[in-house]
Amino acid sequence: MSEIILPHDHGMTNHELLEHIPERESFEKTANVFALISDATRLKILWLLCHSEECVANISATVQMTPPAVSHHLRILRQAELLKSRREGKEVYYTLADNEGAELVHHVVDHVFNLKCGV
């Protein structure tokens, strides 16, 4: 990235900080993750799946929504690569994915809801 030249010098030493500013793509990815978790239902689903693996029926009971409504939210979260799933017979089980976006969600959920876990 090219050097950022600030128009005003307020006596602060931001130059070292600005040398490490992430690329625009990093901010966009993070903003997209926060947009997804701005929905209360998806946040509740993510809260559950950060700490367990669950089937649609159990997720539906937890968030008190119909399975088709929950499946809609799960599809959005899977497309965003925040969730992974596995099939066992007729059941599909969901849990948090193993990637940077999912890790961000996990840390946000734990911090916001004051949870302590090993991840």
Buried (B, 14 or more C-beta within 10 A) or exposed (E): EEEEEEEEEEEEEEEEEEEEEEEEEEEEBBEEBEEBBEBEBBBBBBBBBBBBBBBBEBBBEBBEBEBEEBBBBBEBBBEBBBBBBEEEEEEBBBBBBEEEBBBBBBEBBBEEEEEEEEE
